[in-house]
Amino acid sequence: MPEPPDPQLRQAIVARVRYYHDLGIYDFYRRPVEKTESAVIAATIVTTPDPTETPTEMPKTRLVAGSAKPADRVSALRLIREDIGDCTRCRLHKQGRKQIVFGVGNPNAELMFIGEAPGADEDEKGEPFVGRAGQLLTNMIKAMGLSREDVYIANIIKCRPPGNRTPERDECETCSPFLMRQIQVIAPKAIVALGAVAAKTLLAVNAPMSELRGQWYDFRGTKLAVTYHPAFLLRDPRQKKETWKDLQMVMKDLGLPIPEKAQE
């Protein structure tokens, strides 16, 4: 059995991987090399956070979080959460947030919902979409024939902005790399961006919701659809019908049955 990796070497490799993550680089390729101790250690650190485990052979495919085995995704998400820590990277940690709201749901989900930011209820509980808007989102998910346990739910930023204001651009830019890592680990078949902030941040566009809805986008190899945020639907229930059209488009793509009444 190979000896556990040298702590200093492990620390150096972890620091380098995090450096690349901060730059937005998440894919790693392995050149053909001899199976040296250093190569084995590097592969171990990239693929799993447990430094006491070493693979019996070098991976033959590129080391991408999204291609990880389902059992590994829980560990990969845990590592991302540890990297965030008690985050002080932007001003929000000084503006009344109580805790980090990371994400919740099935790490092997085929469908992922991404909102804007935590609200007061979410900041209190530490889980996204648990207030009134969250209850509506739960009902939307149920209408699709799914449950919250079937999907994964997260936000663009992980701290509550004061007064539930719209997140600033620099706050989104600072926090969204962690979301990108979550998306890559979960590797969903489809993403639903809830609201303008989520849509514009993920797609890097500045367009009204009326232009963004009703079509598929390619987001780093994953299909992405845009619909209204549940909080907006609470203010304007008339748009629930349009939101249901968006969700039916997603259901059709995922092969989920659409109720007969909805098809009429």
Protein Blocks (a to p, Z undefined) as FASTA:
>chain_A
ZZdddfklmmmmmmmmmmmmmnopabdcdddddddfklmmmmmmmmpccfkbccfbdcfb
dcdfklpcfklmmmmmmmmmmmnmpafkbmklmnopabdcfbgcjfkbfbdcddfbdcfk
lmmnopahkbfmlmmmmmmmmmnopafklpccddfblcdcehhiacdfklmmmmmmmmmm
mmmmnopabdcdedjklmmmmnopacdfklmgoiacdeehiacdddddfklmmmmmmlmm
mmmmmmmmmmmmnopacdfklmZZ
